[in-house]
Amino acid sequence: MDEGHHLVGLLYVYCETSTVDSFMFQTVGKEMIEKYSACMGVPLFLHRTRCIALNRELEYDPVVGDEVEDLYQGVRSTLSKVDFEAVSSGAILSVYQKNRVESVCRRLGLQSLTPLLQMDQRELLSKMIAYGIDARVVKVAGGDLSKEALNKDLRYVRDCYNRSRFKDINYCGEGGEYETMVVDAPHFLRRIEILSFKVHGHEDEIGKCPNVFFMVVEDAHNQDYLPSRFILQKEAVTSIIGSMLQNSENSVGVAPLAQPEHNYILTPTCNKSHLDTFISKVRLDENLMLESVFQRSRIALMSRQESDKRMLVFFGTDMGLQDSDGVLRELVHCLRKAASSPIRVSAVLFGEHAALVKDAISREVGGPETCEAVAVGPDDDFFSSVTKVLGMGLSELEDDPELALALSMSLAESKQRPAQERT
C-alpha cells in the first residue's frame, strides 16, 4: 500500500482444524480472521481447503485436489465479486509458495506481488517493528521459543533470537519455528485487542515430550479508530499545513523527529505539493534524534527574515518506545530550549497517554505564553482539540471528508460504548 497499491479485499483460505499443517496456508488463528475486515475497511472473502499438497515439486503444475487449486478457486471466486488486478502475498523465503501464487495469478491474468521475498529476515523483523506492526505469536514449534512466547510481540521474538546460541536463525519463522497474527499496523482502521486465550498442544505430540504449542483466542474485539493511528497523524499534519498555507505569506518546513537514513529535513517552502510528498515518505522509527532535529529546526527558523516564527511539534506517544520516560525527559528539555528563543512553540500530542505528557510539558516547560500544548486522546476530536488551543481555523472539514468521517465515527463510537456497558 505504501507503494501506491489500493487494497480492495482480503481472501482467507481456511481449514476446519487448527492443527493441520500446510505447505501454503496458516491454520492457527482462524477464529480471528473475520475481524480483519474491520481492521482494513474492506470485504473479507473465505474459501475452504483440505490442506492437501499433492504436488510438492518446487515448480508447480496444476493437480486436481491440491491445496493450490483451492487457492485458485478462492481467487477466482473473489474476482467475480470485486475487481482487482493483483494478488499480494507475504512469502519471505519460500520460492515454493511464490511459484504457486504465481501459477494461480498467471492462469487468472493477475499480477503476483511478493514485496518481502528474499529479504534478510533479521533486518526485516526489525523493520516491521520500527514500522509499527504489532504481531503476536500464535504458534511455536520448539527451538528458542517456548509456549511462554504465545501472545508475545515481535520485540520478544527478536530479543529471544538475539540471545540464541544457534547460528542459523530464521528470525521471521520461515523454517516453521513460529507463526504470528497481526493485531495492529499503521494501515489498520481498527486494532484488535485479545482479551483471553487458551494454550493447546499439538495433537500429534500426545504422549510425547511436547514442543509444538498454539493458542486459540476465546475473546477479542476491534477497538476504535484512534487518533494515535500513524496514518491519521500524517493526514492531520497535512491538514494543518494546508491551513497554514492559506496565507500566501507563510512557508512551512518539516523535520521528522525520527531520523533513519532515508529521512531528511525539508526547508521551509510554500509549495504544498512538495510538503505533501515529503510527509507521505516520512518513515517512523525508534531512532529518535530529538536534540539534533530541534537544533537544526531552530537554526532554520532563526535564519528566516519573518517576524512570526512558529515551531509545531507532533508527537505520537503510543509508538511503543522502550525508554518512554527517557524520551519524555528529552522532549521536555528540547521544548524548554526552543521556547527560550523568539520562536512560538506548540506541541500536539497523540495517543492514550497524551494527557499525561501534556501535564509534564506544562509543568516543566511553562504556560501557554511559553509553550502551548494540546493532547489528543482516544475519545477526542482532533480538529476541535487543535482548533481550540492553536486557533488555526481547522473546524472546516470540507477539504478532507474521509478524515472527518473517520474522526466522527471514532468519537461517536467511543461515547456510545459506556452507554452500552451500563445497559
C-alpha positions as CSV (number, residue, x, y, z in Angstrom):
1,M,0.0,0.0,0.0
2,D,2.9,2.3,0.7
3,E,4.0,1.7,-2.9
4,G,0.7,3.0,-4.2
5,H,-1.4,-0.1,-4.5
6,H,-5.1,0.2,-3.4
7,L,-6.5,-2.6,-1.3
8,V,-10.0,-3.8,-2.3
9,G,-10.4,-7.1,-0.4
10,L,-9.0,-9.9,1.7
11,L,-9.1,-13.6,0.9
12,Y,-8.6,-16.2,3.6
13,V,-8.3,-19.9,2.6
14,Y,-9.2,-21.8,5.7
15,C,-9.3,-25.3,7.1
16,E,-11.7,-26.7,9.7
17,T,-9.0,-27.6,12.2
18,S,-6.2,-25.5,13.6
19,T,-3.7,-28.4,13.9
20,V,-3.4,-29.3,10.2
21,D,0.0,-28.4,8.8
22,S,0.0,-26.9,5.3
23,F,2.8,-26.0,2.8
24,M,0.8,-22.9,1.8
25,F,-1.6,-21.7,4.5
26,Q,-1.6,-20.8,8.2
27,T,-4.4,-22.5,10.0
28,V,-3.8,-21.3,13.6
29,G,-5.8,-18.1,14.4
30,K,-8.7,-18.8,12.1
31,E,-11.1,-17.8,14.8
32,M,-9.9,-14.2,14.5
33,I,-10.0,-13.8,10.7
34,E,-13.4,-12.1,10.4
35,K,-12.1,-9.2,12.5
36,Y,-9.6,-8.2,9.7
37,S,-12.4,-6.8,7.6
38,A,-13.0,-4.2,10.3
39,C,-9.2,-3.7,10.6
40,M,-8.7,-2.8,7.0
41,G,-12.1,-1.5,6.0
42,V,-12.5,-3.9,3.0
43,P,-14.6,-7.0,2.5
44,L,-13.3,-10.4,3.6
45,F,-13.8,-13.5,1.4
46,L,-13.5,-17.1,2.6
47,H,-12.7,-20.3,0.8
48,R,-12.3,-23.7,2.3
49,T,-9.3,-26.0,1.8
50,R,-8.4,-29.5,2.9
51,C,-4.7,-28.5,3.1
52,I,-3.5,-31.4,0.9
53,A,-0.3,-30.9,-1.1
54,L,-0.3,-33.5,-4.0
55,N,2.4,-31.7,-6.0
56,R,5.4,-31.0,-3.8
57,E,7.9,-30.1,-6.5
58,L,9.5,-26.7,-6.4
59,E,7.9,-25.8,-9.8
60,Y,4.2,-26.2,-9.8
61,D,1.9,-27.8,-12.4
62,P,-1.8,-27.8,-11.6
63,V,-3.0,-31.0,-9.9
64,V,-6.7,-31.6,-9.2
65,G,-7.3,-31.8,-5.4
66,D,-4.1,-30.0,-4.5
67,E,-4.4,-27.2,-1.9
68,V,-3.1,-24.7,-4.5
69,E,-6.2,-25.4,-6.6
70,D,-8.3,-24.4,-3.6
71,L,-6.4,-21.1,-3.6
72,Y,-7.1,-20.8,-7.4
73,Q,-10.8,-21.3,-6.9
74,G,-10.8,-18.8,-4.0
75,V,-9.1,-16.1,-6.0
76,R,-11.3,-16.9,-9.0
77,S,-14.5,-16.6,-6.9
78,T,-13.3,-13.3,-5.3
79,L,-12.6,-12.0,-8.8
80,S,-16.2,-12.4,-9.7
81,K,-17.3,-10.3,-6.7
82,V,-14.7,-7.5,-6.7
83,D,-12.5,-6.0,-9.5
84,F,-8.7,-6.2,-8.9
85,E,-5.5,-6.6,-10.9
86,A,-3.0,-8.2,-8.5
87,V,-2.7,-10.5,-5.5
88,S,-0.2,-9.7,-2.7
89,S,1.3,-12.5,-0.6
90,G,3.8,-12.4,2.3
91,A,6.2,-15.0,1.2
92,I,9.7,-14.2,2.5
93,L,12.0,-17.2,2.0
94,S,9.7,-19.7,0.2
95,V,10.2,-19.9,-3.6
96,Y,7.8,-22.9,-3.3
97,Q,5.0,-20.6,-2.2
98,K,5.9,-17.8,-4.6
99,N,5.7,-20.2,-7.6
100,R,2.3,-21.4,-6.6
101,V,0.8,-18.0,-6.1
102,E,2.3,-17.0,-9.5
103,S,0.7,-20.1,-11.1
104,V,-2.7,-19.0,-9.7
105,C,-2.3,-15.4,-10.9
106,R,-0.9,-16.4,-14.3
107,R,-4.0,-18.5,-15.0
108,L,-6.3,-15.7,-14.0
109,G,-4.5,-12.9,-15.7
110,L,-3.4,-11.3,-12.5
111,Q,-0.1,-9.9,-11.2
112,S,1.6,-11.5,-8.2
113,L,3.1,-9.1,-5.7
114,T,5.7,-10.5,-3.2
115,P,7.3,-7.4,-1.7
116,L,9.1,-9.3,1.1
117,L,10.6,-12.1,-1.0
118,Q,14.3,-12.9,-0.2
119,M,14.7,-10.0,2.3
120,D,17.1,-10.6,5.1
121,Q,15.0,-12.0,7.9
122,R,16.8,-10.3,10.8
123,E,16.7,-6.9,9.1
124,L,13.0,-7.4,8.0
125,L,11.9,-8.3,11.6
126,S,13.5,-5.0,12.9
127,K,11.9,-3.1,10.0
128,M,8.4,-4.5,10.9
129,I,8.9,-3.5,14.5
130,A,10.0,0.0,13.6
131,Y,7.1,0.4,11.1
132,G,4.6,-0.2,13.9
133,I,3.4,-3.7,13.2
134,D,2.2,-5.4,16.3
135,A,2.1,-9.2,15.5
136,R,1.5,-11.7,18.3
137,V,3.0,-15.2,18.4
138,V,0.2,-17.8,18.0
139,K,2.2,-21.0,17.4
140,V,5.7,-22.2,18.4
141,A,7.5,-25.3,17.3
142,G,10.5,-25.7,19.5
143,G,13.8,-24.1,19.3
144,D,14.4,-20.8,21.2
145,L,10.7,-20.1,21.6
146,S,8.7,-22.0,24.3
147,K,4.9,-21.8,24.9
148,E,5.6,-18.7,27.1
149,A,6.1,-16.9,23.8
150,L,2.5,-17.2,22.9
151,N,0.7,-13.8,22.6
152,K,4.1,-12.1,22.9
153,D,5.0,-9.5,20.3
154,L,7.9,-9.2,17.7
155,R,10.2,-7.5,20.1
156,Y,10.0,-10.5,22.4
157,V,10.9,-12.8,19.4
158,R,13.8,-10.6,18.4
159,D,15.2,-10.5,21.9
160,C,15.0,-14.3,22.2
161,Y,16.8,-14.8,18.9
162,N,19.4,-12.2,19.7
163,R,20.3,-14.2,22.8
164,S,20.2,-17.5,21.0
165,R,23.2,-19.9,21.0
166,F,22.3,-21.1,17.5
167,K,24.0,-19.5,14.4
168,D,21.5,-20.1,11.6
169,I,18.2,-18.5,12.8
170,N,15.1,-17.8,10.9
171,Y,14.2,-14.5,12.6
172,C,10.9,-14.4,10.7
173,G,10.0,-18.0,11.4
174,E,10.4,-19.1,7.8
175,G,11.5,-22.6,9.0
176,G,8.3,-23.1,10.8
177,E,9.7,-22.1,14.2
178,Y,6.7,-19.8,14.9
179,E,3.6,-18.3,13.4
180,T,2.0,-14.9,14.2
181,M,-1.2,-12.9,13.9
182,V,-1.2,-9.2,13.3
183,V,-3.3,-7.2,15.8
184,D,-2.2,-3.7,14.9
185,A,-0.4,-2.0,12.0
186,P,-0.2,1.6,10.5
187,H,-2.8,0.8,7.8
188,F,-5.3,-0.7,10.3
189,L,-8.5,1.3,10.8
190,R,-9.2,-0.7,14.0
191,R,-6.7,-2.6,16.1
192,I,-7.5,-6.0,17.7
193,E,-7.5,-6.4,21.4
194,I,-7.1,-10.0,22.6
195,L,-9.0,-10.4,25.9
196,S,-8.5,-14.1,26.6
197,F,-7.0,-17.2,25.0
198,K,-6.1,-20.8,25.8
199,V,-2.9,-22.7,25.0
200,H,-3.1,-26.1,23.4
201,G,-0.5,-28.8,22.5
202,H,-0.4,-30.3,19.0
203,E,-2.5,-33.5,18.8
204,D,0.4,-35.3,17.1
205,E,2.5,-34.9,20.2
206,I,0.1,-36.5,22.7
207,G,2.1,-38.9,24.9
208,K,5.4,-37.4,23.8
209,C,7.6,-34.6,25.0
210,P,5.7,-31.6,23.7
211,N,7.5,-29.0,21.5
212,V,4.6,-27.6,19.5
213,F,2.0,-25.3,21.1
214,F,-0.6,-22.9,19.7
215,M,-3.1,-20.5,21.2
216,V,-6.9,-20.3,20.5
217,V,-8.4,-16.8,21.1
218,E,-11.6,-17.1,23.1
219,D,-12.5,-13.4,23.4
220,A,-11.3,-10.4,21.4
221,H,-12.7,-7.3,19.9
222,N,-11.9,-4.5,17.4
223,Q,-11.0,-1.3,19.2
224,D,-12.0,2.2,17.9
225,Y,-10.2,4.0,15.2
226,L,-7.9,6.1,17.4
227,P,-6.2,9.5,16.6
228,S,-3.0,7.7,17.6
229,R,-3.0,5.8,14.3
230,F,0.1,6.7,12.4
231,I,-1.7,7.3,9.1
232,L,-4.3,9.5,10.7
233,Q,-1.5,11.5,12.3
234,K,0.1,12.1,8.9
235,E,-3.2,13.2,7.5
236,A,-3.8,15.5,10.4
237,V,-0.4,17.1,9.9
238,T,-1.1,17.5,6.2
239,S,-4.4,19.2,7.0
240,I,-2.7,21.7,9.4
241,I,-0.1,22.5,6.8
242,G,-2.8,23.2,4.3
243,S,-4.5,25.6,6.7
244,M,-1.2,27.4,7.3
245,L,-0.6,27.8,3.5
246,Q,-3.9,29.5,3.0
247,N,-1.9,32.6,4.0
248,S,0.3,33.3,1.0
249,E,2.9,34.8,3.2
250,N,3.5,31.6,5.1
251,S,6.1,29.0,4.4
252,V,6.4,25.6,6.1
253,G,9.3,23.2,6.7
254,V,9.3,19.6,8.0
255,A,11.8,17.9,10.3
256,P,11.0,14.3,11.2
257,L,11.9,13.5,14.8
258,A,12.8,10.0,13.8
259,Q,15.8,10.1,11.5
260,P,16.6,6.9,9.7
261,E,18.9,7.3,6.7
262,H,16.1,8.0,4.2
263,N,14.6,10.9,6.3
264,Y,15.9,14.4,5.8
265,I,14.8,17.9,6.7
266,L,12.7,19.8,4.2
267,T,13.5,23.5,4.4
268,P,10.6,26.0,4.6
269,T,8.6,26.2,1.4
270,C,5.1,27.5,0.3
271,N,4.8,24.6,-2.3
272,K,2.1,22.4,-0.8
273,S,2.7,19.5,-3.2
274,H,6.3,19.3,-2.1
275,L,5.2,19.2,1.5
276,D,2.6,16.6,0.9
277,T,5.1,14.4,-1.0
278,F,7.7,14.7,1.8
279,I,5.2,13.8,4.6
280,S,4.0,10.8,2.6
281,K,7.5,9.4,2.5
282,V,8.4,10.0,6.2
283,R,9.1,6.8,7.9
284,L,8.6,6.3,11.7
285,D,11.4,4.7,13.6
286,E,12.5,4.2,17.2
287,N,15.7,6.0,16.4
288,L,14.6,9.4,17.7
289,M,17.1,12.2,17.2
290,L,15.3,14.9,19.2
291,E,18.2,17.1,20.2
292,S,19.8,17.3,16.7
293,V,16.4,17.8,14.9
294,F,15.3,20.6,17.3
295,Q,18.7,22.3,16.9
296,R,18.6,22.2,13.1
297,S,15.0,23.4,13.1
298,R,15.8,26.3,15.4
299,I,18.7,27.3,13.2
300,A,16.5,27.1,10.1
301,L,13.9,29.3,11.7
302,M,16.3,31.8,13.2
303,S,17.8,32.4,9.8
304,R,14.5,33.4,8.3
305,Q,13.5,37.0,8.0
306,E,9.9,36.6,9.0
307,S,9.0,38.1,12.4
308,D,6.3,35.5,13.2
309,K,8.2,32.2,13.6
310,R,6.5,29.1,14.9
311,M,7.6,25.5,15.7
312,L,4.9,22.8,15.8
313,V,5.8,19.5,17.3
314,F,3.7,16.4,16.6
315,F,4.5,13.5,18.9
316,G,2.8,10.1,18.9
317,T,3.0,8.9,22.5
318,D,1.9,5.3,21.6
319,M,4.9,4.3,19.4
320,G,5.9,1.6,21.8
321,L,9.3,3.1,22.7
322,Q,11.3,1.0,25.1
323,D,12.6,4.1,27.1
324,S,9.5,6.2,27.1
325,D,10.4,8.1,30.3
326,G,13.8,9.0,28.8
327,V,12.2,10.1,25.6
328,L,9.8,12.3,27.5
329,R,12.6,13.9,29.5
330,E,14.5,14.7,26.3
331,L,11.3,16.0,24.7
332,V,10.7,18.4,27.6
333,H,14.3,19.5,27.5
334,C,14.1,20.3,23.8
335,L,10.8,22.1,24.1
336,R,12.2,24.2,27.0
337,K,15.2,25.1,25.0
338,A,13.1,26.0,21.9
339,A,10.7,28.1,24.0
340,S,13.5,30.2,25.4
341,S,14.2,31.6,21.9
342,P,12.0,34.1,20.0
343,I,10.0,31.2,18.5
344,R,6.4,30.3,19.3
345,V,6.4,26.6,20.3
346,S,3.2,24.4,20.1
347,A,3.1,20.7,20.9
348,V,0.4,18.3,19.6
349,L,0.4,15.0,21.5
350,F,-1.4,11.9,20.2
351,G,-2.4,8.8,21.9
352,E,-3.8,7.2,25.1
353,H,-1.2,8.8,27.3
354,A,-1.2,12.2,25.7
355,A,-2.8,14.0,28.6
356,L,0.0,12.8,31.0
357,V,2.6,14.0,28.5
358,K,0.8,17.4,28.2
359,D,0.8,17.8,32.0
360,A,4.5,17.1,32.2
361,I,5.2,19.6,29.4
362,S,3.0,22.3,31.1
363,R,4.7,21.6,34.5
364,E,8.3,21.6,33.2
365,V,8.2,24.0,30.2
366,G,5.7,26.6,31.3
367,G,2.3,28.0,30.5
368,P,0.6,28.9,27.1
369,E,2.8,32.0,26.8
370,T,5.9,29.8,26.6
371,C,4.8,26.5,25.1
372,E,1.1,25.8,24.3
373,A,0.2,22.1,24.1
374,V,-2.8,20.0,23.2
375,A,-3.5,16.4,24.0
376,V,-5.5,14.3,21.5
377,G,-6.6,11.2,23.3
378,P,-8.7,8.2,22.1
379,D,-12.0,9.9,22.7
380,D,-11.1,13.3,21.4
381,D,-12.0,15.0,18.1
382,F,-8.6,16.0,16.6
383,F,-9.8,19.1,14.8
384,S,-11.8,20.6,17.7
385,S,-8.9,20.0,20.1
386,V,-6.3,21.6,17.9
387,T,-8.5,24.5,16.8
388,K,-9.3,25.3,20.5
389,V,-5.7,25.6,21.5
390,L,-3.8,26.6,18.4
391,G,-6.6,28.8,16.9
392,M,-5.8,27.6,13.4
393,G,-9.3,27.5,11.9
394,L,-9.4,23.8,11.3
395,S,-13.1,23.3,12.0
396,E,-14.0,23.3,8.3
397,L,-13.5,19.8,7.1
398,E,-14.8,20.0,3.6
399,D,-11.3,19.6,2.2
400,D,-10.9,16.2,3.8
401,P,-14.3,14.5,4.2
402,E,-12.8,11.0,4.6
403,L,-10.7,12.1,7.5
404,A,-13.6,14.0,9.0
405,L,-15.8,10.9,8.8
406,A,-13.2,8.6,10.4
407,L,-12.8,11.0,13.3
408,S,-16.5,11.5,13.7
409,M,-17.1,7.7,13.8
410,S,-14.3,7.2,16.4
411,L,-15.8,9.9,18.6
412,A,-19.4,8.6,18.3
413,E,-18.4,5.0,19.0
414,S,-16.2,5.9,22.0
415,K,-19.1,7.8,23.5
416,Q,-21.6,5.0,22.7
417,R,-19.6,2.2,24.4
418,P,-20.0,3.4,28.0
419,A,-23.8,3.7,27.5
420,Q,-23.9,0.1,26.1
421,E,-21.8,-1.1,29.1
422,R,-24.3,0.5,31.5
423,T,-27.2,-1.4,29.9
